[in-house]
Amino acid sequence: MTAKDYPVTPDGRYFVVRGRLWRRSNPCLPEPQRAALVGELMGARRAIGIALRAGDKARLAEARAQVDQAKVALGERGPVWWQDGTPDLNRHMVANTPYADWLREQDRAP
């Protein structure tokens, strides 16, 4: 599956995977900045794999911190990127959020 296969909430803030909301990147980031941050994120994820295979706990902690930094910079974690005061529902089950009815309608669509 690709990211395009997951439903995106009508406001564009989240995508849904197995009934859980995941915050999307800030759509206001300039494309060159977004691309650079995604590159950093992918490099940090590769570093996690290398550290895991090597059993290097220090490098694993460093790589995980780099993933977190990239995700915060992308807007997927940390302060929300929208400004209307709506709370962050990242990682919440859709059924327990205002998006529940919307997702049920998606499931009924042909």
TIVO-2410 file (N, C-alpha, C; in nm, 3 decimals):
# residues 110
REC num residu      c1      c2      c3 atome chaine
REC   1      M   0.083  -0.119   0.000     N      A
REC   1      M   0.000   0.000   0.000    CA      A
REC   1      M   0.087   0.125   0.000     C      A
REC   2      T   0.038   0.227  -0.064     N      A
REC   2      T   0.108   0.356  -0.061    CA      A
REC   2      T   0.024   0.454   0.019     C      A
REC   3      A   0.083   0.569   0.047     N      A
REC   3      A   0.013   0.672   0.124    CA      A
REC   3      A  -0.118   0.712   0.056     C      A
REC   4      K  -0.122   0.701  -0.076     N      A
REC   4      K  -0.243   0.739  -0.150    CA      A
REC   4      K  -0.358   0.643  -0.125     C      A
REC   5      D  -0.328   0.525  -0.071     N      A
REC   5      D  -0.430   0.424  -0.045    CA      A
REC   5      D  -0.504   0.447   0.087     C      A
REC   6      Y  -0.455   0.537   0.169     N      A
REC   6      Y  -0.516   0.561   0.300    CA      A
REC   6      Y  -0.609   0.682   0.293     C      A
REC   7      P  -0.727   0.672   0.355     N      A
REC   7      P  -0.819   0.786   0.352    CA      A
REC   7      P  -0.761   0.905   0.428     C      A
REC   8      V  -0.785   1.022   0.374     N      A
REC   8      V  -0.741   1.148   0.435    CA      A
REC   8      V  -0.865   1.221   0.484     C      A
REC   9      T  -0.860   1.272   0.607     N      A
REC   9      T  -0.975   1.343   0.662    CA      A
REC   9      T  -1.009   1.464   0.575     C      A
REC  10      P  -1.134   1.506   0.576     N      A
REC  10      P  -1.176   1.617   0.490    CA      A
REC  10      P  -1.096   1.746   0.512     C      A
REC  11      D  -1.047   1.767   0.633     N      A
REC  11      D  -0.969   1.888   0.659    CA      A
REC  11      D  -0.821   1.872   0.623     C      A
REC  12      G  -0.781   1.752   0.580     N      A
REC  12      G  -0.644   1.727   0.536    CA      A
REC  12      G  -0.543   1.714   0.648     C      A
REC  13      R  -0.588   1.706   0.772     N      A
REC  13      R  -0.495   1.700   0.885    CA      A
REC  13      R  -0.442   1.561   0.914     C      A
REC  14      Y  -0.520   1.458   0.883     N      A
REC  14      Y  -0.483   1.322   0.920    CA      A
REC  14      Y  -0.509   1.225   0.805     C      A
REC  15      F  -0.439   1.112   0.809     N      A
REC  15      F  -0.476   0.998   0.727    CA      A
REC  15      F  -0.508   0.885   0.823     C      A
REC  16      V  -0.578   0.784   0.775     N      A
REC  16      V  -0.626   0.677   0.863    CA      A
REC  16      V  -0.563   0.545   0.822     C      A
REC  17      V  -0.504   0.477   0.922     N      A
REC  17      V  -0.447   0.344   0.903    CA      A
REC  17      V  -0.504   0.254   1.011     C      A
REC  18      R  -0.573   0.148   0.968     N      A
REC  18      R  -0.633   0.052   1.061    CA      A
REC  18      R  -0.712   0.121   1.172     C      A
REC  19      G  -0.792   0.221   1.132     N      A
REC  19      G  -0.881   0.287   1.226    CA      A
REC  19      G  -0.817   0.391   1.315     C      A
REC  20      R  -0.691   0.423   1.291     N      A
REC  20      R  -0.620   0.520   1.376    CA      A
REC  20      R  -0.580   0.642   1.293     C      A
REC  21      L  -0.592   0.760   1.354     N      A
REC  21      L  -0.552   0.885   1.288    CA      A
REC  21      L  -0.402   0.908   1.302     C      A
REC  22      W  -0.340   0.948   1.192     N      A
REC  22      W  -0.199   0.985   1.192    CA      A
REC  22      W  -0.187   1.122   1.128     C      A
REC  23      R  -0.121   1.214   1.198     N      A
REC  23      R  -0.110   1.352   1.149    CA      A
REC  23      R  -0.026   1.359   1.023     C      A
REC  24      R  -0.074   1.437   0.928     N      A
REC  24      R  -0.001   1.456   0.802    CA      A
REC  24      R   0.099   1.569   0.817     C      A
REC  25      S   0.189   1.577   0.723     N      A
REC  25      S   0.286   1.685   0.721    CA      A
REC  25      S   0.217   1.818   0.696     C      A
REC  26      N   0.282   1.923   0.739     N      A
REC  26      N   0.230   2.058   0.719    CA      A
REC  26      N   0.227   2.090   0.569     C      A
REC  27      P   0.109   2.115   0.513     N      A
REC  27      P   0.101   2.141   0.369    CA      A
REC  27      P   0.157   2.277   0.330     C      A
REC  28      C   0.187   2.363   0.427     N      A
REC  28      C   0.241   2.495   0.396    CA      A
REC  28      C   0.393   2.497   0.383     C      A
REC  29      L   0.458   2.382   0.410     N      A
REC  29      L   0.603   2.378   0.394    CA      A
REC  29      L   0.638   2.391   0.247     C      A
REC  30      P   0.736   2.475   0.215     N      A
REC  30      P   0.781   2.483   0.075    CA      A
REC  30      P   0.834   2.346   0.031     C      A
REC  31      E   0.809   2.310  -0.092     N      A
REC  31      E   0.846   2.177  -0.142    CA      A
REC  31      E   0.994   2.145  -0.122     C      A
REC  32      P   1.088   2.236  -0.149     N      A
REC  32      P   1.229   2.200  -0.126    CA      A
REC  32      P   1.257   2.167   0.022     C      A
REC  33      Q   1.195   2.240   0.114     N      A
REC  33      Q   1.214   2.213   0.256    CA      A
REC  33      Q   1.152   2.079   0.294     C      A
REC  34      R   1.031   2.053   0.244     N      A
REC  34      R   0.964   1.926   0.273    CA      A
REC  34      R   1.047   1.810   0.221     C      A
REC  35      A   1.097   1.822   0.099     N      A
REC  35      A   1.177   1.714   0.040    CA      A
REC  35      A   1.305   1.690   0.120     C      A
REC  36      A   1.370   1.797   0.165     N      A
REC  36      A   1.491   1.782   0.245    CA      A
REC  36      A   1.460   1.713   0.378     C      A
REC  37      L   1.350   1.751   0.441     N      A
REC  37      L   1.312   1.689   0.568    CA      A
REC  37      L   1.275   1.542   0.551     C      A
REC  38      V   1.208   1.509   0.442     N      A
REC  38      V   1.175   1.368   0.415    CA      A
REC  38      V   1.304   1.289   0.395     C      A
REC  39      G   1.401   1.349   0.326     N      A
REC  39      G   1.531   1.283   0.309    CA      A
REC  39      G   1.599   1.257   0.443     C      A
REC  40      E   1.593   1.356   0.533     N      A
REC  40      E   1.649   1.338   0.666    CA      A
REC  40      E   1.576   1.226   0.742     C      A
REC  41      L   1.445   1.225   0.729     N      A
REC  41      L   1.365   1.123   0.797    CA      A
REC  41      L   1.401   0.983   0.747     C      A
REC  42      M   1.411   0.968   0.617     N      A
REC  42      M   1.445   0.837   0.561    CA      A
REC  42      M   1.585   0.794   0.602     C      A
REC  43      G   1.679   0.887   0.605     N      A
REC  43      G   1.814   0.855   0.649    CA      A
REC  43      G   1.817   0.812   0.795     C      A
REC  44      A   1.739   0.880   0.877     N      A
REC  44      A   1.732   0.843   1.019    CA      A
REC  44      A   1.667   0.706   1.037     C      A
REC  45      R   1.567   0.675   0.955     N      A
REC  45      R   1.505   0.543   0.964    CA      A
REC  45      R   1.602   0.433   0.921     C      A
REC  46      R   1.682   0.461   0.818     N      A
REC  46      R   1.785   0.364   0.779    CA      A
REC  46      R   1.885   0.345   0.892     C      A
REC  47      A   1.921   0.454   0.960     N      A
REC  47      A   2.015   0.447   1.071    CA      A
REC  47      A   1.959   0.363   1.186     C      A
REC  48      I   1.828   0.367   1.206     N      A
REC  48      I   1.767   0.282   1.308    CA      A
REC  48      I   1.790   0.135   1.274     C      A
REC  49      G   1.766   0.100   1.150     N      A
REC  49      G   1.788  -0.039   1.108    CA      A
REC  49      G   1.931  -0.083   1.126     C      A
REC  50      I   2.025   0.002   1.089     N      A
REC  50      I   2.167  -0.030   1.103    CA      A
REC  50      I   2.202  -0.049   1.250     C      A
REC  51      A   2.153   0.042   1.334     N      A
REC  51      A   2.182   0.033   1.477    CA      A
REC  51      A   2.120  -0.092   1.539     C      A
REC  52      L   2.000  -0.125   1.495     N      A
REC  52      L   1.935  -0.247   1.547    CA      A
REC  52      L   2.014  -0.371   1.510     C      A
REC  53      R   2.056  -0.379   1.384     N      A
REC  53      R   2.132  -0.496   1.339    CA      A
REC  53      R   2.267  -0.506   1.410     C      A
REC  54      A   2.325  -0.390   1.443     N      A
REC  54      A   2.455  -0.389   1.510    CA      A
REC  54      A   2.442  -0.403   1.662     C      A
REC  55      G   2.320  -0.391   1.712     N      A
REC  55      G   2.301  -0.397   1.857    CA      A
REC  55      G   2.360  -0.277   1.929     C      A
REC  56      D   2.368  -0.163   1.859     N      A
REC  56      D   2.431  -0.042   1.913    CA      A
REC  56      D   2.322   0.047   1.975     C      A
REC  57      K   2.308   0.039   2.105     N      A
REC  57      K   2.201   0.113   2.174    CA      A
REC  57      K   2.220   0.264   2.166     C      A
REC  58      A   2.342   0.311   2.171     N      A
REC  58      A   2.367   0.455   2.164    CA      A
REC  58      A   2.328   0.511   2.027     C      A
REC  59      R   2.370   0.442   1.922     N      A
REC  59      R   2.333   0.487   1.787    CA      A
REC  59      R   2.183   0.473   1.762     C      A
REC  60      L   2.122   0.373   1.820     N      A
REC  60      L   1.978   0.356   1.808    CA      A
REC  60      L   1.905   0.474   1.870     C      A
REC  61      A   1.946   0.513   1.989     N      A
REC  61      A   1.883   0.628   2.056    CA      A
REC  61      A   1.902   0.755   1.975     C      A
REC  62      E   2.021   0.773   1.919     N      A
REC  62      E   2.050   0.891   1.836    CA      A
REC  62      E   1.964   0.891   1.710     C      A
REC  63      A   1.953   0.777   1.645     N      A
REC  63      A   1.873   0.768   1.522    CA      A
REC  63      A   1.726   0.794   1.552     C      A
REC  64      R   1.676   0.740   1.662     N      A
REC  64      R   1.536   0.763   1.698    CA      A
REC  64      R   1.511   0.910   1.728     C      A
REC  65      A   1.607   0.976   1.790     N      A
REC  65      A   1.595   1.120   1.816    CA      A
REC  65      A   1.592   1.197   1.685     C      A
REC  66      Q   1.671   1.152   1.585     N      A
REC  66      Q   1.672   1.218   1.455    CA      A
REC  66      Q   1.538   1.200   1.383     C      A
REC  67      V   1.478   1.082   1.396     N      A
REC  67      V   1.345   1.060   1.338    CA      A
REC  67      V   1.246   1.157   1.401     C      A
REC  68      D   1.251   1.168   1.532     N      A
REC  68      D   1.158   1.257   1.601    CA      A
REC  68      D   1.179   1.402   1.557     C      A
REC  69      Q   1.303   1.446   1.545     N      A
REC  69      Q   1.332   1.583   1.501    CA      A
REC  69      Q   1.275   1.609   1.362     C      A
REC  70      A   1.293   1.515   1.272     N      A
REC  70      A   1.242   1.532   1.135    CA      A
REC  70      A   1.090   1.536   1.134     C      A
REC  71      K   1.026   1.449   1.213     N      A
REC  71      K   0.881   1.447   1.218    CA      A
REC  71      K   0.824   1.575   1.278     C      A
REC  72      V   0.891   1.629   1.378     N      A
REC  72      V   0.848   1.758   1.436    CA      A
REC  72      V   0.863   1.867   1.331     C      A
REC  73      A   0.975   1.870   1.262     N      A
REC  73      A   0.997   1.972   1.159    CA      A
REC  73      A   0.895   1.962   1.045     C      A
REC  74      L   0.853   1.839   1.013     N      A
REC  74      L   0.751   1.819   0.909    CA      A
REC  74      L   0.611   1.855   0.958     C      A
REC  75      G   0.594   1.863   1.089     N      A
REC  75      G   0.462   1.893   1.145    CA      A
REC  75      G   0.383   1.770   1.182     C      A
REC  76      E   0.443   1.652   1.171     N      A
REC  76      E   0.373   1.528   1.202    CA      A
REC  76      E   0.369   1.500   1.352     C      A
REC  77      R   0.456   1.565   1.426     N      A
REC  77      R   0.460   1.556   1.572    CA      A
REC  77      R   0.482   1.697   1.626     C      A
REC  78      G   0.473   1.711   1.757     N      A
REC  78      G   0.497   1.841   1.818    CA      A
REC  78      G   0.377   1.932   1.802     C      A
REC  79      P   0.400   2.063   1.805     N      A
REC  79      P   0.288   2.157   1.794    CA      A
REC  79      P   0.213   2.138   1.661     C      A
REC  80      V   0.082   2.153   1.666     N      A
REC  80      V   0.003   2.137   1.544    CA      A
REC  80      V   0.033   2.250   1.446     C      A
REC  81      W   0.012   2.224   1.320     N      A
REC  81      W   0.041   2.325   1.218    CA      A
REC  81      W  -0.082   2.406   1.181     C      A
REC  82      W  -0.199   2.370   1.228     N      A
REC  82      W  -0.318   2.450   1.202    CA      A
REC  82      W  -0.337   2.547   1.317     C      A
REC  83      Q  -0.419   2.651   1.293     N      A
REC  83      Q  -0.427   2.759   1.391    CA      A
REC  83      Q  -0.569   2.790   1.437     C      A
REC  84      D  -0.660   2.696   1.420     N      A
REC  84      D  -0.799   2.724   1.459    CA      A
REC  84      D  -0.834   2.675   1.598     C      A
REC  85      G  -0.735   2.626   1.673     N      A
REC  85      G  -0.757   2.582   1.810    CA      A
REC  85      G  -0.809   2.441   1.824     C      A
REC  86      T  -0.829   2.371   1.713     N      A
REC  86      T  -0.876   2.233   1.719    CA      A
REC  86      T  -0.766   2.147   1.782     C      A
REC  87      P  -0.804   2.061   1.877     N      A
REC  87      P  -0.701   1.979   1.943    CA      A
REC  87      P  -0.640   1.876   1.850     C      A
REC  88      D  -0.522   1.832   1.888     N      A
REC  88      D  -0.452   1.729   1.811    CA      A
REC  88      D  -0.509   1.592   1.845     C      A
REC  89      L  -0.547   1.517   1.743     N      A
REC  89      L  -0.601   1.383   1.762    CA      A
REC  89      L  -0.507   1.276   1.707     C      A
REC  90      N  -0.382   1.312   1.689     N      A
REC  90      N  -0.283   1.219   1.636    CA      A
REC  90      N  -0.281   1.092   1.721     C      A
REC  91      R  -0.285   0.978   1.652     N      A
REC  91      R  -0.279   0.844   1.711    CA      A
REC  91      R  -0.407   0.803   1.783     C      A
REC  92      H  -0.510   0.885   1.778     N      A
REC  92      H  -0.639   0.847   1.837    CA      A
REC  92      H  -0.712   0.752   1.742     C      A
REC  93      M  -0.792   0.664   1.799     N      A
REC  93      M  -0.879   0.580   1.718    CA      A
REC  93      M  -0.989   0.668   1.661     C      A
REC  94      V  -1.014   0.656   1.531     N      A
REC  94      V  -1.113   0.740   1.464    CA      A
REC  94      V  -1.249   0.729   1.530     C      A
REC  95      A  -1.284   0.609   1.575     N      A
REC  95      A  -1.416   0.586   1.635    CA      A
REC  95      A  -1.440   0.674   1.757     C      A
REC  96      N  -1.334   0.725   1.819     N      A
REC  96      N  -1.347   0.807   1.938    CA      A
REC  96      N  -1.326   0.956   1.909     C      A
REC  97      T  -1.343   0.995   1.783     N      A
REC  97      T  -1.318   1.134   1.743    CA      A
REC  97      T  -1.434   1.188   1.662     C      A
REC  98      P  -1.433   1.317   1.635     N      A
REC  98      P  -1.537   1.375   1.549    CA      A
REC  98      P  -1.533   1.323   1.404     C      A
REC  99      Y  -1.430   1.249   1.367     N      A
REC  99      Y  -1.419   1.194   1.232    CA      A
REC  99      Y  -1.489   1.060   1.216     C      A
REC 100      A  -1.548   1.009   1.322     N      A
REC 100      A  -1.608   0.874   1.319    CA      A
REC 100      A  -1.715   0.862   1.211     C      A
REC 101      D  -1.809   0.956   1.206     N      A
REC 101      D  -1.915   0.950   1.105    CA      A
REC 101      D  -1.859   0.959   0.964     C      A
REC 102      W  -1.760   1.046   0.945     N      A
REC 102      W  -1.697   1.060   0.814    CA      A
REC 102      W  -1.636   0.927   0.769     C      A
REC 103      L  -1.564   0.859   0.859     N      A
REC 103      L  -1.501   0.732   0.820    CA      A
REC 103      L  -1.606   0.625   0.790     C      A
REC 104      R  -1.714   0.622   0.866     N      A
REC 104      R  -1.821   0.525   0.837    CA      A
REC 104      R  -1.876   0.550   0.697     C      A
REC 105      E  -1.892   0.673   0.659     N      A
REC 105      E  -1.939   0.705   0.524    CA      A
REC 105      E  -1.838   0.658   0.418     C      A
REC 106      Q  -1.709   0.671   0.447     N      A
REC 106      Q  -1.605   0.626   0.354    CA      A
REC 106      Q  -1.614   0.475   0.334     C      A
REC 107      D  -1.639   0.406   0.443     N      A
REC 107      D  -1.647   0.259   0.436    CA      A
REC 107      D  -1.768   0.213   0.355     C      A
REC 108      R  -1.872   0.296   0.351     N      A
REC 108      R  -1.993   0.260   0.275    CA      A
REC 108      R  -1.984   0.298   0.128     C      A
REC 109      A  -1.890   0.387   0.096     N      A
REC 109      A  -1.879   0.432  -0.044    CA      A
REC 109      A  -1.834   0.317  -0.132     C      A
REC 110      P  -1.883   0.314  -0.256     N      A
REC 110      P  -1.845   0.204  -0.347    CA      A
REC 110      P  -1.699   0.208  -0.387     C      A
***
